[in-house]
Amino acid sequence: MSTHKRHLTRRRVLGASAIGVAATGAAVAGGTGLLSSASAATFGYKDDGTNYVVDTGASLVFKVSKSTGDLTSLVHRGKEYEGYGGKHSHVESGLGASTVTIRQSGATILVKVVHGAITQWYAARSGQNNVYLWTHKKDASFTATRYLVRLKPGIFPNEGSDSWIEASDKVIEAGDVWKRADGTTHSKHYSGKRTIDYDHVGFTTGSVGLWLVRSNHEKASGGPFYRSLLRHSNDKGAGLYEILHYNQAQTEPERFGLQGPFVLSFTDGGTPSPALSAGKLDTSWVDGLGITGWVGAAGRGKVAGVGLKNMDATYPYTVGFANADAQYWAKAAAGTGAFSCKGMLPGTYTLTVYKGELAVHTGTVKVTAGGTTSLNSLTITGDPSTAKAIWRLGDWDGTPGEFKNAKLMTYAHPSDARAAKWTGNVVIGAGGEAASFPAYMWKDVNDGVLIYFKLTKAQAAAAHTLRVGVTDAFSNGRPRIAVNDWVSAVPTAPAQPSTRSLTTGSYRGNNHSFAFNVPTSAWKTDPNQYNVLKLTIVSGSGGTAFLSAGTSFDCIDLLT
């Protein structure tokens, strides 16, 4: 194979990133990346017999296996970062035997890897310490879609909840949740972040940073609030993930097509350039590369909304767009609720307005290539918090955030030593009720939590509706209620993810509200006596302890 090389004129730039410079010395459009301080370097590639070796012309040289398409080497400033445990970086757990080709187009080198339904692409831009990646998936022949960057152990420090020590920590669940001697729990699942919360994940030594900048996730599944694997590290190595479709705690069918670019970026220790993030990255240089399924800016449209009416100023609002082919979201401006979402593929989408994570308005919107769909103010009418209540425990926001242990559960196991006791009853009117009520309830752990409350004579003289909102359920766990001597029927289980969730850092499922019509005969008639509401979990499936049937709560209230 012939060797393609170009000499690169270089410029020293302050900060973690710099504008790439083409072989002619002109600035390369559409990307940023760290430039080496070396006085000269070459941009090009060669064939070493086993790999295609790509020199970015900056401080990064990477290799792609000619037989499998794995990323087998990441050498930055002469130091190898890639690989651990005899494995390399790849789609899913590795594609295996693949057809791998390489070509150069001006200031871009492009590697194409084809294996069955999946095509993986790698690109280098002249003078940048970045690797651009795309994954194209045609069907469900692979059960999940992720890209995993494997890194050598001991290079980057990480003492977070996604770090564990296999030599001393103890496995407590499914081979992927660990407990340390101090009682803290650790797992690759414990990122603590939703997709909407991050643009990049990675590690830094202070002088060198390695980051994976996520794509816009338009072909991913789960929406803006989905939680999944982001990174991990242990005594054997470290990993960075771009999760496109993951079955665990998944609320949506898989989408197919091209996803990307997502970017692997080296820096001088700081975070990656904001210009690399989804929505800001200039991708005009991609248009002529012939990447399967690529749709450039000219083939995309935009939705712009004037605002939202009837917002609750206490909460952030998000506007989501989804159909079978793509998903997008935009944050609504505080106060006005104005929103704008650009770079959307043409089509008709379901528009959903979320208060926190709770859907409170839905509609449809059509997006056309090159056009802007303008929307008048949308009026929110589906917020359950507007209903008058005798008492309310928590609030309707689609999360268990107000309840005991809720925040800890996004980065820890329920058995973690930092968790407050899952048992304990609540007295309405005593103060601090929500903080005393458990975010989750399991059949085997804390079944039968009691809520005490009083009613006036007038209130006790009428039937009332008691609502129990849940955000997710495990093994069809759902609440059944008893009020004093009255016991409700067993409610039908709503559709929820069938995999682990409550023990792997996610309370996110399909928000559902159970409405129980409690008759007048159920109440205590003496206003000085407490009524006792008992919550139990019903299900015919599930394991034991924290893997028994369970549910996570959004809100509980008794309506007037």
C-alpha positions in Angstrom: 0.0 0.0 0.0 1.4 3.4 -0.8 2.2 5.8 2.0 0.5 9.2 2.0 2.4 12.0 3.8 2.0 15.7 4.0 4.2 18.2 5.9 2.2 20.3 8.4 2.9 23.9 9.2 2.2 24.3 12.9 1.2 27.0 15.3 1.4 27.1 19.0 -2.0 27.9 20.5 -2.8 28.6 24.2 -5.4 26.4 26.0 -6.6 22.8 25.7 -7.3 23.0 22.0 -6.2 24.7 18.8 -7.4 25.2 15.2 -6.0 22.5 12.9 -3.7 23.6 10.1 -3.8 22.0 6.7 -0.7 21.0 4.7 -0.8 24.3 2.9 -0.8 26.3 6.1 -4.4 27.4 5.7 -6.8 26.7 8.6 -8.8 23.6 8.3 -12.5 24.3 8.6 -14.7 22.2 10.8 -12.7 21.1 13.7 -10.5 21.9 16.6 -7.9 19.8 18.4 -4.7 20.0 20.4 -1.5 20.8 18.5 1.8 19.4 19.5 4.7 21.7 20.4 6.9 19.8 18.0 8.4 22.0 15.3 7.4 19.6 12.5 5.3 16.4 11.9 3.7 14.5 9.1 0.1 14.0 8.2 -0.6 10.7 6.5 -0.9 7.0 6.9 0.9 3.8 6.2 0.3 0.0 6.3 2.5 -1.9 8.8 1.1 -5.2 7.6 -1.3 -5.7 10.5 -2.7 -2.2 11.0 -3.3 1.1 9.2 -1.2 3.6 11.0 -2.5 7.1 10.9 -0.4 10.1 11.9 -2.6 13.1 12.5 0.3 15.5 12.0 -0.2 16.8 15.6 0.8 14.7 18.7 -1.4 11.7 18.0 -0.7 8.5 16.0 -3.4 5.8 16.0 -3.7 2.4 14.5 -6.7 0.5 13.2 -6.5 -3.3 12.7 -6.8 -4.3 9.0 -8.6 -7.6 10.0 -11.1 -6.5 12.7 -11.4 -2.7 12.6 -10.5 -2.4 16.2 -8.6 0.7 17.3 -5.4 -1.0 18.5 -3.2 1.9 19.4 -3.4 5.5 20.6 0.1 7.0 20.9 0.0 10.6 22.2 3.4 12.4 22.5 5.1 9.1 22.2 3.1 7.4 25.0 0.7 4.5 24.4 -2.7 4.8 26.0 -4.8 2.2 24.3 -5.7 -1.4 25.4 -6.1 -3.5 28.5 -6.6 -7.2 29.3 -5.5 -8.3 25.8 -8.5 -6.4 24.3 -8.6 -3.2 22.2 -11.2 -0.5 21.5 -14.1 -1.4 19.3 -17.8 -1.5 18.6 -19.8 -3.6 21.0 -17.4 -6.3 22.2 -15.6 -6.4 18.9 -16.8 -7.0 15.4 -14.4 -9.8 14.5 -13.3 -10.4 11.0 -14.2 -7.3 8.9 -13.4 -5.6 5.7 -11.2 -2.6 6.4 -10.2 0.1 3.9 -8.5 3.5 4.1 -8.2 6.5 1.9 -7.2 10.2 2.1 -9.3 13.1 0.9 -7.4 16.3 1.3 -7.0 17.1 4.9 -8.9 14.0 6.0 -8.0 10.4 6.4 -10.9 8.0 6.5 -11.0 4.4 7.6 -14.0 2.2 6.8 -14.8 -1.0 8.7 -17.6 -3.3 7.4 -19.0 -6.2 9.3 -22.5 -7.5 8.6 -25.1 -4.9 9.6 -22.5 -2.5 11.1 -20.2 -0.1 9.4 -17.7 1.8 11.6 -15.8 4.8 10.4 -12.7 6.6 11.8 -11.4 9.9 10.6 -8.3 12.0 11.2 -8.0 15.7 10.4 -4.7 17.3 9.6 -3.1 18.9 12.7 -5.7 17.7 15.2 -5.3 15.4 18.2 -8.8 14.0 17.6 -10.3 10.8 16.2 -13.7 11.2 14.7 -16.0 8.2 14.8 -19.3 7.1 13.2 -21.3 3.9 13.6 -23.9 2.8 11.1 -26.2 0.0 12.0 -28.8 -1.4 9.6 -30.7 -3.9 11.8 -31.0 -5.6 15.1 -28.5 -8.4 14.4 -26.4 -6.9 17.2 -28.4 -6.6 20.4 -26.8 -3.4 21.5 -24.7 -0.6 20.0 -21.8 1.0 21.8 -18.3 2.1 21.2 -15.9 1.2 24.0 -12.5 2.9 24.3 -10.1 0.6 26.3 -7.3 2.3 28.1 -4.2 1.0 30.0 -4.4 0.8 33.8 -2.6 3.3 36.0 -2.4 6.2 33.6 -5.4 8.3 34.8 -6.5 8.8 38.4 -10.2 8.0 39.2 -11.6 7.4 42.6 -15.2 7.9 41.6 -18.2 5.6 41.9 -17.4 4.2 38.5 -14.0 2.9 39.8 -13.4 -0.3 41.6 -10.5 -2.5 42.7 -11.0 -6.1 41.6 -8.2 -7.3 43.8 -10.0 -6.3 47.0 -13.6 -5.2 46.3 -16.4 -7.8 46.6 -18.9 -8.5 43.8 -22.4 -8.1 45.3 -24.6 -8.2 42.1 -24.5 -9.7 38.6 -20.7 -9.6 38.4 -20.7 -5.8 37.8 -21.5 -4.2 41.1 -18.8 -4.1 43.7 -18.6 -3.2 47.4 -15.5 -1.9 49.2 -14.5 -2.6 52.8 -15.8 0.8 53.8 -19.3 -0.1 52.5 -19.3 2.1 49.5 -20.5 0.6 46.2 -18.9 0.9 42.8 -19.9 0.0 39.2 -19.5 1.0 35.6 -23.2 1.8 35.8 -22.8 4.5 38.4 -22.2 7.6 36.2 -24.8 9.7 38.0 -25.6 11.5 34.7 -28.4 11.7 32.2 -27.6 12.1 28.5 -28.8 15.7 28.6 -26.3 16.4 31.4 -23.0 15.9 29.6 -21.2 16.6 26.4 -18.1 14.6 27.2 -16.6 12.0 29.6 -13.0 11.2 30.2 -10.0 11.4 32.4 -7.1 13.8 33.1 -3.8 13.8 34.8 -3.7 17.6 34.9 -1.3 17.7 32.0 -2.9 15.3 29.6 -6.6 14.7 29.1 -8.4 12.0 27.1 -12.1 12.6 26.4 -14.9 11.0 24.5 -17.2 13.8 23.2 -20.6 12.3 22.6 -22.6 12.6 19.4 -26.1 14.2 19.3 -27.6 10.7 19.9 -30.2 11.3 17.2 -30.1 7.5 16.4 -29.8 6.5 20.0 -32.7 5.4 22.3 -34.0 6.5 25.6 -34.4 10.3 25.3 -32.7 13.1 27.1 -33.0 11.6 30.6 -31.6 8.2 29.8 -28.8 7.0 32.1 -26.3 4.5 30.9 -22.6 3.5 31.0 -20.2 6.5 30.5 -16.8 5.4 31.8 -15.2 3.0 34.3 -11.8 2.2 35.7 -10.2 -0.5 37.8 -6.9 -2.1 38.5 -7.0 -3.8 35.1 -7.7 -0.7 32.9 -10.2 2.0 32.1 -13.0 2.5 29.6 -14.9 5.3 27.9 -18.3 4.6 26.3 -20.5 6.0 23.6 -23.8 4.2 24.2 -26.1 4.4 21.3 -28.5 1.6 22.2 -28.4 -0.3 25.4 -31.1 -2.7 26.5 -30.8 -2.0 30.3 -33.5 0.3 31.6 -34.4 1.1 28.0 -37.8 2.7 27.4 -37.7 2.9 23.6 -37.3 0.6 20.6 -33.9 0.7 18.9 -33.3 3.2 16.1 -31.1 2.3 13.1 -28.9 4.3 10.7 -25.8 6.5 11.1 -24.8 7.9 14.4 -22.0 10.4 14.8 -19.6 11.9 14.8 -18.5 11.3 18.3 -14.9 12.4 19.0 -12.0 10.9 20.9 -9.9 13.9 21.9 -6.5 14.5 23.6 -5.9 17.8 25.4 -3.3 19.5 27.5 -5.2 18.3 30.6 -8.3 20.6 30.3 -11.7 19.6 29.0 -12.1 19.3 25.2 -12.9 22.3 23.1 -16.6 23.3 23.2 -16.4 23.4 19.4 -16.3 19.6 19.4 -19.6 19.1 21.1 -22.9 18.1 19.4 -24.7 21.1 17.9 -21.5 23.2 17.8 -19.2 21.0 15.7 -18.7 22.2 12.1 -19.1 19.1 10.0 -19.1 20.7 6.5 -15.8 18.8 5.8 -17.8 15.5 6.2 -20.2 16.2 3.3 -18.0 14.9 0.5 -16.6 11.8 2.2 -19.3 9.4 1.2 -20.1 8.2 4.7 -23.2 5.9 4.5 -26.3 7.6 5.8 -24.6 11.0 6.3 -27.0 14.0 6.1 -25.3 17.4 6.0 -26.6 20.7 7.4 -28.4 21.5 4.1 -30.6 18.4 4.5 -31.7 19.2 8.0 -34.3 21.5 9.5 -35.1 23.4 12.7 -38.0 23.9 15.2 -38.3 27.2 17.1 -41.0 27.8 19.8 -42.1 31.2 21.1 -42.5 29.8 24.6 -44.5 27.8 27.1 -47.5 28.9 29.2 -48.4 27.6 32.7 -44.8 26.8 33.6 -43.9 26.1 37.2 -40.9 28.3 37.9 -39.5 25.8 40.3 -38.6 23.3 37.6 -36.5 23.2 34.4 -38.5 22.4 31.2 -37.2 20.4 28.3 -38.9 20.0 24.9 -38.3 16.6 23.3 -38.8 15.4 19.7 -39.0 11.7 18.7 -40.1 9.4 16.0 -39.1 5.9 14.9 -36.0 7.3 13.1 -34.6 10.0 15.3 -34.7 11.8 18.6 -33.8 15.4 19.7 -34.3 17.7 22.6 -33.9 21.4 23.6 -33.9 23.1 27.0 -36.6 25.7 27.4 -35.6 29.1 28.6 -36.5 29.9 32.2 -39.4 32.4 32.4 -40.5 32.4 28.8 -40.1 28.7 27.9 -38.7 29.7 24.5 -36.9 26.8 22.7 -35.0 26.1 19.6 -33.8 22.8 18.1 -31.7 22.7 15.0 -30.0 20.0 12.9 -33.0 17.8 12.8 -33.7 15.2 10.1 -36.8 15.8 8.0 -40.0 14.1 9.3 -43.0 14.3 11.6 -42.1 14.1 15.3 -44.0 13.7 18.5 -43.3 16.9 20.5 -43.2 16.3 24.3 -42.8 19.0 26.9 -41.3 17.8 30.2 -41.5 19.5 33.6 -38.4 18.1 35.2 -38.7 14.6 33.6 -42.5 14.4 33.6 -44.4 14.7 30.3 -47.0 17.5 30.7 -47.8 18.3 27.1 -47.6 16.5 23.8 -48.2 17.4 20.2 -46.8 16.9 16.7 -44.4 18.9 14.5 -43.2 18.5 11.0 -39.6 19.3 10.1 -38.5 20.0 6.5 -35.0 20.1 5.0 -33.6 23.6 5.0 -36.6 25.0 6.8 -37.6 26.4 10.2 -40.9 25.3 11.7 -42.1 28.1 14.0 -44.5 27.3 16.8 -46.7 29.7 18.8 -46.7 29.5 22.6 -47.7 26.0 23.8 -50.1 25.9 26.8 -49.3 23.2 29.4 -52.5 21.5 30.6 -51.2 18.1 31.7 -49.4 19.0 35.0 -50.9 16.8 37.8 -49.6 19.2 40.3 -52.4 21.7 39.4 -55.0 19.4 41.0 -56.0 20.5 44.5 -54.8 18.1 47.2 -55.5 17.6 50.9 -51.9 16.6 51.2 -49.1 15.8 48.8 -45.9 13.9 49.4 -43.2 15.0 47.0 -44.2 16.7 43.8 -45.0 15.6 40.2 -41.8 16.0 38.3 -41.1 12.5 36.9 -38.3 11.8 39.5 -38.0 10.6 43.1 -35.7 13.5 43.7 -37.4 14.8 46.9 -37.4 11.4 48.6 -34.9 9.6 50.8 -31.8 8.3 49.1 -32.9 9.4 45.7 -29.8 11.4 44.7 -27.4 8.8 46.0 -29.1 6.1 43.9 -27.8 7.5 40.6 -24.3 6.6 41.6 -24.6 3.8 44.2 -26.2 0.5 45.0 -29.2 0.5 47.5 -27.1 -1.4 50.0 -24.4 1.3 50.1 -23.2 2.3 53.5 -24.1 5.9 52.8 -27.7 5.2 52.3 -30.2 6.0 55.0 -32.4 3.1 56.2 -35.0 2.2 53.6 -37.6 1.6 56.3 -39.5 4.2 58.3 -43.0 5.6 58.3 -44.2 9.2 57.6 -46.6 11.5 59.5 -48.2 14.2 57.2 -47.8 17.6 58.9 -44.8 16.6 61.0 -42.4 18.4 58.7 -39.7 16.8 56.4 -42.1 14.2 55.2 -40.7 13.8 51.7 -37.1 13.5 53.0 -38.3 10.7 55.3 -40.1 8.7 52.6 -38.1 6.1 50.7 -37.4 6.9 47.0 -37.7 3.2 46.3 -39.7 0.3 47.7 -39.0 -3.4 47.3 -41.2 -6.4 48.2 -38.3 -8.0 50.2 -36.7 -4.9 51.7 -39.1 -2.2 53.0 -42.6 -3.4 52.0 -45.5 -1.9 54.0 -44.4 1.7 54.6 -47.1 3.6 56.5 -48.3 7.2 56.0 -50.3 8.7 58.8 -52.6 11.6 58.1 -55.7 13.3 59.6 -58.9 14.5 57.9 -61.5 17.1 58.9 -65.1 16.0 59.4 -66.0 17.4 56.0 -63.1 15.7 54.3 -63.9 12.4 55.9 -67.5 12.7 54.7 -66.5 12.3 51.1 -64.8 9.8 48.8 -61.3 10.8 47.6 -58.9 9.8 44.9 -55.4 8.8 46.1 -52.7 9.0 43.4 -49.4 7.2 43.5 -47.0 8.2 40.8 -44.1 6.0 39.9 -41.1 6.5 37.6 -40.1 2.9 37.0 -40.7 -0.7 38.3 -38.6 -3.8 38.5 -40.2 -7.2 37.8 -43.6 -5.6 37.5 -43.5 -4.2 41.0 -46.4 -1.8 41.6 -48.1 -0.3 44.6 -51.2 -1.6 46.3 -52.8 0.5 49.0 -54.8 -0.1 52.2 -56.4 2.8 54.1 -57.3 1.7 57.6 -59.4 -1.5 57.0 -60.1 -0.8 53.3 -57.8 -2.6 50.8 -57.6 -1.7 47.1 -57.7 -4.0 44.2 -54.4 -5.1 42.7 -53.6 -2.6 39.9 -52.5 -3.6 36.5 -48.8 -3.4 35.9 -47.8 -0.7 33.4 -45.3 -1.2 30.7 -41.8 -0.8 32.1 -38.2 -1.8 31.2 -37.7 -5.5 32.0 -34.1 -5.3 33.1 -32.3 -4.1 36.2 -32.6 -0.4 36.9 -33.1 0.5 40.6 -29.8 -1.2 41.4 -27.8 0.2 38.5 -28.1 3.9 38.9 -31.4 4.5 37.1 -34.9 5.3 38.3 -36.0 6.3 34.8 -38.7 4.2 33.2 -42.2 5.0 31.9 -43.8 7.5 34.3 -47.2 6.2 35.4 -49.9 7.4 37.8 -52.1 4.9 39.7 -55.4 6.4 40.8 -57.2 4.6 43.7 -60.8 5.6 44.5 -61.1 5.4 48.2 -64.7 5.3 49.5 -66.1 7.4 52.3 -66.4 4.2 54.5 -62.6 3.9 54.6 -61.9 7.1 56.6 -61.7 7.7 60.3 -64.6 10.0 61.2 -62.8 11.5 64.3 -60.7 14.4 63.1 -58.3 13.8 66.0 -57.5 10.2 64.8 -54.9 9.4 62.3 -55.8 7.5 59.1 -53.2 5.0 58.1 -52.2 4.5 54.5 -50.2 1.3 53.9 -48.2 0.9 50.7 -47.2 -2.6 49.6 -45.5 -3.9 46.5 -47.3 -6.6 44.5 -45.8 -8.8 41.8 -45.5 -12.5 41.0 -41.9 -12.3 39.9 -38.5 -11.0 41.0 -35.6 -12.3 43.0 -34.7 -11.5 46.6 -33.6 -8.4 48.6 -32.8 -5.5 46.3 -33.6 -7.7 43.2 -37.1 -8.4 44.5 -40.0 -6.7 42.8 -39.8 -3.0 43.4 -40.7 0.5 42.3 -39.5 4.1 42.4 -41.9 6.9 43.4 -42.6 10.2 41.8 -45.4 11.6 44.0 -48.2 10.5 46.3 -51.2 12.8 47.0 -54.8 12.7 48.3 -57.1 14.9 46.1 -59.9 17.0 47.4 
